[in-house]
Amino acid sequence: QVQLVESGGGLVQAGGSLKLSCIPSTTTFDSNTIGWYRQPLGEQRKLVAGITKFGDSHYVSAVKGRFTISRDTAKKIVYLEMNNLEPADSGVYYCNRIPENLIDSWGQGTQVAVSS
C-alpha cells in the first residue's frame, strides 16, 4: 500500500498563493512520475500537474503559468507552488503516482479554499 502525506492547504483570497507538500514513500518517490490531483466538491478528481523522476514537469492548461511542481531529491518531497489562485482552484489536493492505473490507495489530501 502506497503511503502519501499531503499538507500545506488553507484558505486564501483570490490572487493569493499556497505551497503544498507531498511526502510519498521512498520507493514511490524514486521510481515514479508523481502528480498532484485536485477534487473540487462534488466533482471527480483530476490531474493538474505531474513531474517525472527526472524532473520533467507538465501541467493542465488551466494552471499553466500559475502552478509550479517541483521535487526535492534530498528530502524526497514533491511540492506544488500555486500562485494567483482563483476560486476554481478550490478543492482537495492529493498527490499520487501517474498514471492512475498504478494507484492502489490515496492519502487524505489537503484542502484548498480560494475566496473571491
N, C-alpha and C positions, 0 to 999 in steps of 0.2 A: 504494500500500500504506500503510495506516494505521500510524503508529508510536505506540506507547504504552509507557511505562515505569512499572511499579508498584514500590513499596517500602514498608517500614515493618512488615512482618510479623515474627513471632517466636514464642517460646514463653512463655506466661503461665499462671498458675494461674487457675482458675475465680474469677470476680469481678474479675479484673484488667481492664486497659484497653490498647488499642493504637490508634495513629492511622496509617492508611495514606495514602499519597500516590500520585497518578497524574499523570504528565505526558504529555498527548496532544499530537499535532501542533496547531499554531495553528489550522489550518482546522477540525479536529475540535472543538477547544475552543469556538471562536467560533460554530460553525454547528449543533451537535448537542446533543441530550439525551444525557447520559453517565451510565452506570450502573456500579455495582460488582456483579460476578458472583462467586459462590462455587461451587467444585467440591470437595466432600468426596472423600476417597479412594474410588475405585471407583464414584462416582456421577456423575450428569450435572451440568453446570454450570448454575446457575440465578441469575437476577437477585435481588439482595437490596435494592438501593436505587438510585434514579436522581434526577438533577437536570437541569432544563431550562436552556437558555441564559439564561432569565430568572430563574433561581434557585428555581423551584418544585421541591420535593422530594417523593418518595414512597418508601414502604418496604413490604416484605412484613411480614405480621403478626408473624412470628417475631422480628423485630429491632426493631420499632417501640418507641420509648421507650428503647432501649438504644444504637442506632446513629444517628449524625448525618452526613449527607452535606453537603458544602459545596464552594464553588468560590471560588478567589481569582482575580479577573479580571486583576489586575495581573501576577501571577506565572504565570497560566494553569495552575493546578494544581487538581485535584479531590481532595478529602480524604474519608476515611471514618473518623470517630472512633467507636470501638467501646468501650463501657463494659459493665460487669457481664457479662463474657464467660462463655460456657458451653461445655462440651466439644462440643456440637452445632454451635458456630460454627467449628470447625476445618475447614481446607481451604485450597486455593489460591485466592486472591482476584485477580480480574482486573478491570480497568476497560475499558470499550469503549462504543461507540455503543448507543443504544436507538432503534428496535427491532433485534433481532438480524439481520433481513434486510439491514441496512445494513453489517454487519460482514464485512470481507473477510480479516482476519487478527487474530491475538491476540498480545499481549505474553507475556512469560514468567511473569507473575503474581508474587505474593508469598505465601509460606507462613505460615499462622497455625495454631498448635497450642495448644490450651487443655487443660490437665491438670486432672483432678478432684481 
